[in-house]
Amino acid sequence: QVQLVEFGGGLVQAGKSLTLSCAPSESMLSIDAMGWYRQAPGKQRELVATITRGGKTNYSDSVKGRFTISRDNAKNMVYLQMNSLKPEDTANYFCNAEKVVAGRYRYPELWGQGILVAVSS
């Protein structure tokens, strides 16, 4: 019923910045932690960054210092600001939400459909 939709991806040159956004299909819901994961070609899905409802963040070592995760609790949106992008950042990026409550529906976990970020060298 409830879906997560990512937008803001695309093709960028190495060293440039890009910001991803994730919005739920409806605003009248409750979400615990949110995060971003990515899956590069031929590799397993990996954690990029997570953020609690209170704003506590956690980053993968590969993106620490370059990426910044943030959220807007009023809109139930989560963002990923990506700076100093590298070719190895190329992947499909997935938005994640945990413990989602939307009316009669309860979702332990929700995933977006994924959005491509391609970094050229």
MMTF fields as JSON, N, C-alpha, C and O atoms, coordinates in Angstrom:
{
  "mmtfVersion": "1.0.0",
  "mmtfProducer": "UNKNOWN",
  "numBonds": 483,
  "numAtoms": 484,
  "numGroups": 121,
  "numChains": 1,
  "numModels": 1,
  "chainsPerModel": [1],
  "groupsPerChain": [121],
  "chainIdList": ["A"],
  "bondAtomList": [4, 2, 8, 6, 12, 10, 16, 14, 20, 18, 24, 22, 28, 26, 32, 30, 36, 34, 40, 38, 44, 42, 48, 46, 52, 50, 56, 54, 60, 58, 64, 62, 68, 66, 72, 70, 76, 74, 80, 78, 84, 82, 88, 86, 92, 90, 96, 94, 100, 98, 104, 102, 108, 106, 112, 110, 116, 114, 120, 118, 124, 122, 128, 126, 132, 130, 136, 134, 140, 138, 144, 142, 148, 146, 152, 150, 156, 154, 160, 158, 164, 162, 168, 166, 172, 170, 176, 174, 180, 178, 184, 182, 188, 186, 192, 190, 196, 194, 200, 198, 204, 202, 208, 206, 212, 210, 216, 214, 220, 218, 224, 222, 228, 226, 232, 230, 236, 234, 240, 238, 244, 242, 248, 246, 252, 250, 256, 254, 260, 258, 264, 262, 268, 266, 272, 270, 276, 274, 280, 278, 284, 282, 288, 286, 292, 290, 296, 294, 300, 298, 304, 302, 308, 306, 312, 310, 316, 314, 320, 318, 324, 322, 328, 326, 332, 330, 336, 334, 340, 338, 344, 342, 348, 346, 352, 350, 356, 354, 360, 358, 364, 362, 368, 366, 372, 370, 376, 374, 380, 378, 384, 382, 388, 386, 392, 390, 396, 394, 400, 398, 404, 402, 408, 406, 412, 410, 416, 414, 420, 418, 424, 422, 428, 426, 432, 430, 436, 434, 440, 438, 444, 442, 448, 446, 452, 450, 456, 454, 460, 458, 464, 462, 468, 466, 472, 470, 476, 474, 480, 478],
  "bondOrderList": [1, 1, 1, 1, 1, 1, 1, 1, 1, 1, 1, 1, 1, 1, 1, 1, 1, 1, 1, 1, 1, 1, 1, 1, 1, 1, 1, 1, 1, 1, 1, 1, 1, 1, 1, 1, 1, 1, 1, 1, 1, 1, 1, 1, 1, 1, 1, 1, 1, 1, 1, 1, 1, 1, 1, 1, 1, 1, 1, 1, 1, 1, 1, 1, 1, 1, 1, 1, 1, 1, 1, 1, 1, 1, 1, 1, 1, 1, 1, 1, 1, 1, 1, 1, 1, 1, 1, 1, 1, 1, 1, 1, 1, 1, 1, 1, 1, 1, 1, 1, 1, 1, 1, 1, 1, 1, 1, 1, 1, 1, 1, 1, 1, 1, 1, 1, 1, 1, 1, 1],
  "groupList": [{"groupName": "GLN", "atomNameList": ["N", "CA", "C", "O"], "elementList": ["N", "C", "C", "O"], "formalChargeList": [0, 0, 0, 0], "bondAtomList": [1, 0, 2, 1, 3, 2], "bondOrderList": [1, 1, 2], "singleLetterCode": "Q", "chemCompType": "L-PEPTIDE LINKING"}, {"groupName": "VAL", "atomNameList": ["N", "CA", "C", "O"], "elementList": ["N", "C", "C", "O"], "formalChargeList": [0, 0, 0, 0], "bondAtomList": [1, 0, 2, 1, 3, 2], "bondOrderList": [1, 1, 2], "singleLetterCode": "V", "chemCompType": "L-PEPTIDE LINKING"}, {"groupName": "LEU", "atomNameList": ["N", "CA", "C", "O"], "elementList": ["N", "C", "C", "O"], "formalChargeList": [0, 0, 0, 0], "bondAtomList": [1, 0, 2, 1, 3, 2], "bondOrderList": [1, 1, 2], "singleLetterCode": "L", "chemCompType": "L-PEPTIDE LINKING"}, {"groupName": "GLU", "atomNameList": ["N", "CA", "C", "O"], "elementList": ["N", "C", "C", "O"], "formalChargeList": [0, 0, 0, 0], "bondAtomList": [1, 0, 2, 1, 3, 2], "bondOrderList": [1, 1, 2], "singleLetterCode": "E", "chemCompType": "L-PEPTIDE LINKING"}, {"groupName": "PHE", "atomNameList": ["N", "CA", "C", "O"], "elementList": ["N", "C", "C", "O"], "formalChargeList": [0, 0, 0, 0], "bondAtomList": [1, 0, 2, 1, 3, 2], "bondOrderList": [1, 1, 2], "singleLetterCode": "F", "chemCompType": "L-PEPTIDE LINKING"}, {"groupName": "GLY", "atomNameList": ["N", "CA", "C", "O"], "elementList": ["N", "C", "C", "O"], "formalChargeList": [0, 0, 0, 0], "bondAtomList": [1, 0, 2, 1, 3, 2], "bondOrderList": [1, 1, 2], "singleLetterCode": "G", "chemCompType": "PEPTIDE LINKING"}, {"groupName": "ALA", "atomNameList": ["N", "CA", "C", "O"], "elementList": ["N", "C", "C", "O"], "formalChargeList": [0, 0, 0, 0], "bondAtomList": [1, 0, 2, 1, 3, 2], "bondOrderList": [1, 1, 2], "singleLetterCode": "A", "chemCompType": "L-PEPTIDE LINKING"}, {"groupName": "LYS", "atomNameList": ["N", "CA", "C", "O"], "elementList": ["N", "C", "C", "O"], "formalChargeList": [0, 0, 0, 0], "bondAtomList": [1, 0, 2, 1, 3, 2], "bondOrderList": [1, 1, 2], "singleLetterCode": "K", "chemCompType": "L-PEPTIDE LINKING"}, {"groupName": "SER", "atomNameList": ["N", "CA", "C", "O"], "elementList": ["N", "C", "C", "O"], "formalChargeList": [0, 0, 0, 0], "bondAtomList": [1, 0, 2, 1, 3, 2], "bondOrderList": [1, 1, 2], "singleLetterCode": "S", "chemCompType": "L-PEPTIDE LINKING"}, {"groupName": "THR", "atomNameList": ["N", "CA", "C", "O"], "elementList": ["N", "C", "C", "O"], "formalChargeList": [0, 0, 0, 0], "bondAtomList": [1, 0, 2, 1, 3, 2], "bondOrderList": [1, 1, 2], "singleLetterCode": "T", "chemCompType": "L-PEPTIDE LINKING"}, {"groupName": "CYS", "atomNameList": ["N", "CA", "C", "O"], "elementList": ["N", "C", "C", "O"], "formalChargeList": [0, 0, 0, 0], "bondAtomList": [1, 0, 2, 1, 3, 2], "bondOrderList": [1, 1, 2], "singleLetterCode": "C", "chemCompType": "L-PEPTIDE LINKING"}, {"groupName": "PRO", "atomNameList": ["N", "CA", "C", "O"], "elementList": ["N", "C", "C", "O"], "formalChargeList": [0, 0, 0, 0], "bondAtomList": [1, 0, 2, 1, 3, 2], "bondOrderList": [1, 1, 2], "singleLetterCode": "P", "chemCompType": "L-PEPTIDE LINKING"}, {"groupName": "MET", "atomNameList": ["N", "CA", "C", "O"], "elementList": ["N", "C", "C", "O"], "formalChargeList": [0, 0, 0, 0], "bondAtomList": [1, 0, 2, 1, 3, 2], "bondOrderList": [1, 1, 2], "singleLetterCode": "M", "chemCompType": "L-PEPTIDE LINKING"}, {"groupName": "ILE", "atomNameList": ["N", "CA", "C", "O"], "elementList": ["N", "C", "C", "O"], "formalChargeList": [0, 0, 0, 0], "bondAtomList": [1, 0, 2, 1, 3, 2], "bondOrderList": [1, 1, 2], "singleLetterCode": "I", "chemCompType": "L-PEPTIDE LINKING"}, {"groupName": "ASP", "atomNameList": ["N", "CA", "C", "O"], "elementList": ["N", "C", "C", "O"], "formalChargeList": [0, 0, 0, 0], "bondAtomList": [1, 0, 2, 1, 3, 2], "bondOrderList": [1, 1, 2], "singleLetterCode": "D", "chemCompType": "L-PEPTIDE LINKING"}, {"groupName": "TRP", "atomNameList": ["N", "CA", "C", "O"], "elementList": ["N", "C", "C", "O"], "formalChargeList": [0, 0, 0, 0], "bondAtomList": [1, 0, 2, 1, 3, 2], "bondOrderList": [1, 1, 2], "singleLetterCode": "W", "chemCompType": "L-PEPTIDE LINKING"}, {"groupName": "TYR", "atomNameList": ["N", "CA", "C", "O"], "elementList": ["N", "C", "C", "O"], "formalChargeList": [0, 0, 0, 0], "bondAtomList": [1, 0, 2, 1, 3, 2], "bondOrderList": [1, 1, 2], "singleLetterCode": "Y", "chemCompType": "L-PEPTIDE LINKING"}, {"groupName": "ARG", "atomNameList": ["N", "CA", "C", "O"], "elementList": ["N", "C", "C", "O"], "formalChargeList": [0, 0, 0, 0], "bondAtomList": [1, 0, 2, 1, 3, 2], "bondOrderList": [1, 1, 2], "singleLetterCode": "R", "chemCompType": "L-PEPTIDE LINKING"}, {"groupName": "ASN", "atomNameList": ["N", "CA", "C", "O"], "elementList": ["N", "C", "C", "O"], "formalChargeList": [0, 0, 0, 0], "bondAtomList": [1, 0, 2, 1, 3, 2], "bondOrderList": [1, 1, 2], "singleLetterCode": "N", "chemCompType": "L-PEPTIDE LINKING"}],
  "groupTypeList": [0, 1, 0, 2, 1, 3, 4, 5, 5, 5, 2, 1, 0, 6, 5, 7, 8, 2, 9, 2, 8, 10, 6, 11, 8, 3, 8, 12, 2, 8, 13, 14, 6, 12, 5, 15, 16, 17, 0, 6, 11, 5, 7, 0, 17, 3, 2, 1, 6, 9, 13, 9, 17, 5, 5, 7, 9, 18, 16, 8, 14, 8, 1, 7, 5, 17, 4, 9, 13, 8, 17, 14, 18, 6, 7, 18, 12, 1, 16, 2, 0, 12, 18, 8, 2, 7, 11, 3, 14, 9, 6, 18, 16, 4, 10, 18, 6, 3, 7, 1, 1, 6, 5, 17, 16, 17, 16, 11, 3, 2, 15, 5, 0, 5, 13, 2, 1, 6, 1, 8, 8],
  "groupIdList": [1, 2, 3, 4, 5, 6, 7, 8, 9, 10, 11, 12, 13, 14, 15, 16, 17, 18, 19, 20, 21, 22, 23, 24, 25, 26, 27, 28, 29, 30, 31, 32, 33, 34, 35, 36, 37, 38, 39, 40, 41, 42, 43, 44, 45, 46, 47, 48, 49, 50, 51, 52, 53, 54, 55, 56, 57, 58, 59, 60, 61, 62, 63, 64, 65, 66, 67, 68, 69, 70, 71, 72, 73, 74, 75, 76, 77, 78, 79, 80, 81, 82, 83, 84, 85, 86, 87, 88, 89, 90, 91, 92, 93, 94, 95, 96, 97, 98, 99, 100, 101, 102, 103, 104, 105, 106, 107, 108, 109, 110, 111, 112, 113, 114, 115, 116, 117, 118, 119, 120, 121],
  "secStructList": [7, 7, 7, 3, 3, 3, 3, 7, 7, 3, 3, 3, 3, 6, 6, 7, 7, 3, 3, 3, 3, 3, 3, 3, 1, 7, 1, 1, 7, 5, 7, 7, 7, 3, 3, 3, 3, 3, 3, 7, 6, 6, 1, 7, 7, 3, 3, 3, 3, 3, 3, 7, 6, 6, 7, 7, 3, 3, 3, 7, 6, 6, 6, 6, 6, 6, 3, 3, 3, 3, 3, 3, 6, 6, 6, 6, 3, 3, 3, 3, 3, 3, 7, 1, 7, 7, 4, 4, 4, 7, 3, 3, 3, 3, 3, 3, 3, 3, 3, 3, 3, 3, 6, 6, 3, 3, 3, 3, 3, 3, 3, 5, 7, 7, 3, 3, 3, 3, 3, 3, 7],
  "xCoordList": [0.832, 0.0, 0.872, 0.84, 1.636, 2.543, 3.81, 4.36, 4.257, 5.463, 6.46, 6.085, 7.723, 8.78, 9.286, 9.538, 9.432, 9.866, 11.114, 11.126, 12.164, 13.407, 13.474, 12.965, 14.09, 14.32, 15.565, 15.997, 16.127, 17.31, 18.566, 19.633, 18.465, 19.62, 19.952, 19.293, 20.982, 21.382, 22.851, 23.527, 23.338, 24.739, 25.493, 25.077, 26.597, 27.416, 28.89, 29.291, 29.68, 31.121, 31.729, 31.208, 32.818, 33.526, 33.906, 34.307, 33.769, 34.088, 32.91, 32.978, 31.84, 30.658, 29.719, 29.971, 28.646, 27.687, 26.323, 25.973, 25.575, 24.228, 23.449, 24.005, 22.184, 21.345, 20.158, 19.42, 19.984, 18.858, 17.782, 18.077, 16.542, 15.415, 14.535, 14.483, 13.855, 12.948, 11.676, 11.715, 10.556, 9.276, 8.296, 8.219, 7.555, 6.531, 5.326, 5.122, 4.533, 3.369, 2.253, 1.316, 2.341, 1.393, 2.108, 3.101, 1.604, 2.276, 1.77, 2.486, 0.564, -0.024, 0.428, -0.318, 1.657, 2.217, 3.329, 3.773, 3.757, 4.824, 5.971, 5.753, 7.184, 8.361, 9.437, 9.683, 10.069, 11.175, 12.448, 12.568, 13.379, 14.626, 14.456, 13.597, 15.279, 15.293, 16.742, 17.669, 16.922, 18.283, 18.393, 17.404, 19.626, 19.951, 20.894, 21.848, 20.616, 21.455, 21.739, 21.026, 22.766, 23.086, 23.568, 24.088, 23.382, 23.824, 24.504, 23.864, 25.797, 26.571, 26.503, 26.213, 26.764, 26.738, 27.66, 28.84, 27.118, 27.913, 28.217, 28.987, 27.626, 27.885, 26.593, 25.506, 26.732, 25.584, 25.154, 25.935, 23.906, 23.412, 24.137, 24.33, 24.53, 25.263, 24.676, 24.037, 24.902, 24.45, 25.271, 26.492, 24.595, 25.26, 25.193, 26.219, 23.986, 23.791, 22.413, 21.47, 22.296, 21.006, 20.84, 21.811, 19.594, 19.3, 18.07, 17.057, 18.156, 17.027, 16.064, 16.372, 14.891, 13.913, 14.449, 14.081, 15.315, 15.905, 17.102, 17.637, 17.535, 18.614, 19.991, 20.973, 20.077, 21.362, 21.713, 20.91, 22.917, 23.319, 24.409, 25.162, 24.467, 25.492, 25.869, 24.998, 27.166, 27.637, 28.573, 29.316, 28.521, 29.507, 30.854, 30.915, 31.917, 33.243, 33.571, 34.338, 32.999, 33.289, 32.71, 33.147, 31.734, 31.11, 31.262, 30.923, 31.76, 31.911, 32.77, 33.844, 32.277, 32.985, 32.605, 32.923, 31.925, 31.509, 29.994, 29.479, 29.289, 27.831, 27.224, 27.812, 26.046, 25.317, 23.861, 23.189, 23.382, 21.986, 21.211, 21.714, 20.004, 19.15, 17.698, 17.393, 16.813, 15.405, 14.521, 14.926, 13.316, 12.3, 11.154, 10.379, 11.045, 10.041, 8.613, 7.703, 8.415, 7.088, 6.608, 5.418, 7.542, 7.205, 7.511, 7.177, 8.145, 8.577, 9.487, 9.423, 10.328, 11.266, 12.696, 13.04, 13.503, 14.91, 15.733, 15.33, 16.892, 17.731, 19.148, 19.586, 19.838, 21.236, 22.006, 21.892, 22.786, 23.64, 24.968, 25.658, 25.322, 26.53, 27.516, 27.241, 28.646, 29.694, 30.92, 31.084, 31.771, 33.02, 32.768, 33.44, 31.819, 31.44, 32.579, 33.358, 32.649, 33.665, 32.998, 31.84, 33.712, 33.137, 32.639, 31.649, 33.306, 32.891, 31.592, 31.051, 31.09, 29.794, 28.653, 27.49, 28.978, 27.966, 27.196, 27.783, 25.888, 25.038, 23.587, 23.269, 22.72, 21.327, 21.17, 21.582, 20.578, 20.405, 18.962, 18.022, 18.807, 17.493, 17.19, 18.021, 16.019, 15.537, 14.913, 14.247, 15.129, 14.61, 13.921, 14.365, 12.851, 12.144, 11.757, 11.323, 11.911, 11.609, 10.419, 10.176, 9.687, 8.539, 7.591, 7.371, 7.047, 6.126, 4.694, 4.249, 3.992, 2.589, 1.775, 1.993, 0.843, -0.004, -1.436, -1.851, -2.183, -3.554, -3.644, -3.06, -4.375, -4.545, -3.358, -3.306, -2.413, -1.28, -0.056, 0.243, 0.641, 1.895, 2.96, 2.768, 4.059, 5.147, 6.421, 6.915, 6.956, 8.231, 9.347, 10.254, 9.265, 10.293, 9.739, 8.976, 10.119, 9.733, 10.976, 11.93, 10.943, 12.04, 11.52, 10.438, 12.285, 11.972, 12.343, 12.943, 11.986, 12.263, 13.711, 14.164, 14.425, 15.808, 15.952, 15.087, 17.038, 17.321, 18.809, 19.65, 19.116, 20.492, 21.299, 20.859, 22.481, 23.491, 24.697, 25.295, 25.05, 26.18, 27.228, 26.953, 28.417, 29.504, 30.573, 31.16, 30.815, 31.803, 33.14, 33.196, 34.209, 35.551, 36.135, 37.266],
  "yCoordList": [-1.203, 0.0, 1.261, 2.047, 1.441, 2.582, 2.268, 1.17, 3.238, 3.08, 4.19, 5.282, 3.892, 4.881, 5.162, 4.239, 6.429, 6.827, 7.684, 8.705, 7.262, 8.012, 8.879, 8.498, 10.019, 10.853, 11.707, 11.931, 12.175, 13.011, 12.353, 12.968, 11.124, 10.43, 10.88, 11.753, 10.27, 10.609, 10.374, 9.721, 10.909, 10.773, 12.045, 13.146, 11.884, 13.026, 12.709, 11.546, 13.752, 13.596, 13.391, 13.892, 12.665, 12.46, 13.799, 14.73, 13.873, 15.093, 16.025, 16.954, 15.788, 16.627, 16.117, 15.09, 16.846, 16.517, 16.169, 16.545, 15.448, 15.049, 14.802, 14.321, 15.126, 14.91, 14.026, 14.295, 12.987, 12.085, 12.408, 12.829, 12.205, 12.41, 11.177, 10.454, 10.944, 9.811, 10.274, 10.833, 10.035, 10.457, 9.292, 8.519, 9.159, 8.118, 8.532, 9.715, 7.55, 7.819, 8.517, 9.031, 8.543, 9.28, 9.855, 9.298, 10.965, 11.668, 11.31, 11.489, 10.813, 10.479, 9.099, 8.121, 9.055, 7.804, 8.07, 9.204, 7.013, 7.093, 6.201, 5.064, 6.713, 5.98, 6.084, 7.157, 4.969, 4.972, 5.393, 6.54, 4.483, 4.814, 4.806, 4.107, 5.584, 5.61, 5.516, 5.772, 5.151, 5.026, 4.879, 4.794, 4.853, 4.657, 3.475, 3.331, 2.645, 1.509, 1.563, 2.229, 0.873, 0.869, -0.499, -1.286, -0.757, -2.01, -1.712, -1.271, -1.957, -1.744, -2.993, -4.08, -2.853, -4.011, -5.118, -4.885, -6.319, -7.459, -7.538, -8.397, -6.655, -6.654, -6.722, -6.478, -7.054, -7.136, -5.751, -4.799, -5.663, -4.408, -4.078, -4.949, -2.836, -2.419, -1.156, -0.354, -1.003, 0.18, 1.384, 1.302, 2.497, 3.755, 4.642, 5.09, 4.888, 5.725, 5.496, 5.178, 5.657, 5.564, 6.75, 7.393, 7.028, 8.125, 7.773, 7.339, 7.958, 7.694, 8.859, 9.917, 8.657, 9.726, 10.927, 12.07, 10.659, 11.722, 12.387, 13.356, 11.878, 12.51, 11.889, 12.429, 10.774, 10.1, 9.406, 8.65, 9.668, 9.143, 8.092, 8.035, 7.275, 6.257, 6.147, 6.104, 6.101, 6.063, 4.899, 4.466, 4.406, 3.448, 4.16, 5.34, 3.452, 4.051, 4.569, 5.52, 3.951, 4.328, 5.685, 6.283, 6.172, 7.447, 8.483, 9.65, 8.076, 8.987, 10.189, 10.04, 11.364, 12.578, 13.154, 14.305, 12.362, 12.819, 12.92, 13.823, 12.003, 11.969, 12.459, 12.304, 13.048, 13.503, 13.084, 13.415, 12.361, 11.958, 12.888, 13.304, 13.206, 14.057, 13.647, 12.903, 14.133, 13.793, 14.932, 15.795, 14.908, 15.868, 15.054, 14.447, 15.039, 14.216, 14.653, 13.824, 15.938, 16.439, 15.899, 15.643, 15.726, 15.225, 13.739, 13.133, 13.157, 11.759, 11.506, 10.459, 12.48, 12.351, 12.212, 12.69, 11.559, 11.393, 11.786, 11.554, 12.384, 12.899, 12.361, 11.979, 12.343, 11.948, 12.916, 12.889, 13.767, 14.697, 14.012, 13.608, 13.884, 13.183, 14.163, 14.755, 14.327, 15.211, 14.403, 13.252, 15.024, 14.385, 12.974, 12.025, 12.851, 11.541, 10.873, 11.522, 9.576, 8.762, 7.734, 7.379, 7.255, 6.229, 5.014, 4.395, 4.669, 3.527, 3.756, 2.824, 4.983, 5.27, 4.88, 4.881, 4.552, 4.166, 2.949, 1.91, 3.087, 2.017, 2.433, 3.595, 1.477, 1.776, 2.064, 1.269, 3.194, 3.599, 3.379, 3.764, 2.756, 2.394, 3.091, 3.122, 3.636, 4.241, 3.168, 2.257, 3.278, 2.3, 2.994, 4.045, 2.405, 2.908, 1.741, 0.701, 1.905, 0.844, 1.197, 2.363, 0.17, 0.302, 1.398, 2.39, 1.196, 2.16, 1.822, 0.684, 2.808, 2.654, 3.645, 4.853, 3.133, 3.976, 3.492, 2.588, 4.09, 3.682, 2.241, 1.859, 1.446, 0.045, -0.816, -2.006, -0.216, -0.964, -0.781, 0.318, -1.88, -1.878, -2.562, -3.682, -1.89, -2.426, -2.466, -1.419, -3.65, -3.723, -3.013, -2.437, -3.063, -2.465, -2.171, -2.966, -1.038, -0.667, -0.288, 0.272, -0.604, -0.266, 0.487, 0.195, 1.441, 2.123, 1.245, 0.183, 1.689, 0.899, 1.008, 0.221, 1.969, 2.174, 3.241, 3.387, 3.981, 5.01, 4.97, 4.798, 5.131, 5.0, 6.274, 7.373, 6.096, 7.148, 6.622, 5.621, 7.286, 6.87, 7.97, 9.098, 7.643, 8.61, 8.263, 7.182, 9.167, 8.947, 9.562, 10.574, 8.947, 9.431, 10.185, 10.664],
  "zCoordList": [0.0, 0.0, 0.0, -0.947, 1.053, 1.129, 0.341, 0.434, -0.425, -1.209, -0.897, -0.469, -1.117, -1.014, -2.417, -3.191, -2.738, -4.066, -3.966, -3.278, -4.657, -4.677, -5.933, -6.987, -5.815, -6.976, -6.767, -5.636, -7.859, -7.807, -8.335, -8.327, -8.79, -9.316, -10.724, -11.288, -11.278, -12.621, -12.859, -12.064, -13.956, -14.342, -13.987, -14.346, -13.283, -12.89, -13.069, -13.109, -13.175, -13.281, -11.903, -10.906, -11.85, -10.596, -9.986, -10.684, -8.672, -7.964, -7.764, -6.958, -8.484, -8.363, -7.276, -6.647, -7.073, -6.021, -6.588, -7.707, -5.795, -6.164, -4.882, -3.894, -4.896, -3.726, -4.065, -5.013, -3.297, -3.463, -2.436, -1.317, -2.832, -1.935, -1.955, -2.95, -0.87, -0.766, -0.076, 1.02, -0.727, -0.188, -0.151, -1.106, 0.93, 0.983, 0.157, -0.116, -0.235, -1.07, -0.309, -0.92, 0.996, 1.8, 3.01, 3.478, 3.509, 4.592, 5.98, 6.966, 6.068, 7.366, 7.812, 7.75, 8.257, 8.735, 9.741, 9.923, 10.376, 11.354, 10.904, 10.485, 10.989, 10.576, 11.642, 12.193, 11.921, 12.875, 12.139, 11.709, 11.996, 11.321, 9.802, 9.265, 9.128, 7.68, 7.22, 7.99, 5.977, 5.504, 4.008, 3.28, 3.585, 2.179, 2.043, 2.807, 1.071, 0.735, -0.75, -1.502, -1.17, -2.587, -3.027, -2.236, -4.299, -4.878, -6.204, -7.158, -6.252, -7.457, -8.325, -7.825, -9.604, -10.498, -10.015, -9.752, -9.901, -9.484, -8.008, -7.58, -7.219, -5.785, -4.982, -5.505, -3.714, -2.826, -2.362, -2.38, -1.949, -1.424, -0.119, 0.73, 0.03, 1.207, 1.815, 1.134, 3.083, 3.791, 3.378, 3.241, 3.182, 2.904, 4.14, 4.653, 4.608, 5.781, 6.361, 5.636, 7.659, 8.33, 9.256, 9.654, 9.589, 10.496, 11.312, 10.764, 12.606, 13.475, 13.432, 12.884, 14.015, 14.049, 14.825, 14.551, 15.785, 16.572, 15.925, 16.463, 14.772, 14.047, 14.209, 13.701, 14.902, 15.043, 13.736, 13.189, 13.239, 11.938, 12.044, 13.016, 11.025, 10.907, 9.435, 8.567, 9.16, 7.788, 7.531, 8.412, 6.315, 5.862, 5.773, 5.429, 6.079, 6.018, 4.619, 4.468, 3.614, 2.243, 1.851, 0.868, 2.605, 2.279, 3.375, 3.179, 4.51, 5.639, 5.245, 4.663, 5.57, 5.235, 3.89, 3.593, 3.067, 1.744, 1.621, 0.962, 2.248, 2.175, 3.48, 4.551, 3.376, 4.547, 4.427, 3.45, 5.415, 5.434, 6.356, 7.399, 5.968, 6.778, 6.551, 5.619, 7.404, 7.252, 7.71, 8.489, 7.21, 7.58, 8.165, 7.425, 9.464, 10.122, 9.805, 9.771, 9.575, 9.248, 7.909, 7.723, 6.98, 5.653, 5.498, 4.479, 6.508, 6.452, 5.258, 4.614, 4.981, 3.88, 4.389, 5.47, 3.6, 3.923, 2.705, 1.565, 2.963, 1.896, 2.037, 3.122, 0.932, 0.935, 0.059, -1.166, 0.695, -0.024, -0.278, 0.658, -1.54, -1.921, -2.542, -3.586, -1.906, -2.393, -2.791, -2.387, -3.586, -4.017, -4.529, -4.124, -5.4, -5.914, -6.67, -7.368, -6.51, -7.148, -8.052, -7.833, -9.062, -9.94, -9.164, -9.556, -8.08, -7.286, -6.522, -5.926, -6.535, -5.937, -6.867, -6.462, -8.093, -9.062, -8.57, -8.267, -8.494, -7.986, -8.06, -8.312, -7.84, -7.613, -6.128, -5.283, -5.823, -4.436, -4.005, -4.701, -2.852, -2.348, -1.031, -0.123, -0.942, 0.283, 1.167, 0.674, 2.46, 3.408, 4.576, 5.037, 5.039, 6.208, 7.086, 6.591, 8.377, 9.329, 10.202, 10.512, 10.59, 11.493, 11.029, 11.723, 9.859, 9.275, 9.674, 9.528, 10.17, 10.529, 9.723, 9.805, 8.95, 8.117, 8.226, 7.501, 9.124, 9.337, 9.789, 10.803, 9.034, 9.368, 8.946, 9.258, 8.24, 7.736, 8.61, 9.079, 8.815, 9.556, 8.705, 8.232, 8.522, 7.723, 8.555, 8.974, 8.798, 9.532, 8.777, 9.378, 7.461, 6.625, 5.24, 4.691, 4.679, 3.327, 2.536, 3.075, 1.253, 0.356, -0.854, -1.362, -1.303, -2.538, -3.715, -3.548, -4.895, -6.092, -6.551, -7.382, -6.017, -6.384, -7.45, -8.314, -7.389, -8.377, -8.703, -7.82, -9.977, -10.43, -10.231, -10.566, -9.683, -9.621, -10.373, -9.978, -11.444, -12.259, -12.267, -12.677, -11.819, -11.727, -12.751, -12.706, -13.653, -14.698, -14.322, -13.625, -14.787, -14.496, -15.67, -15.595]
}
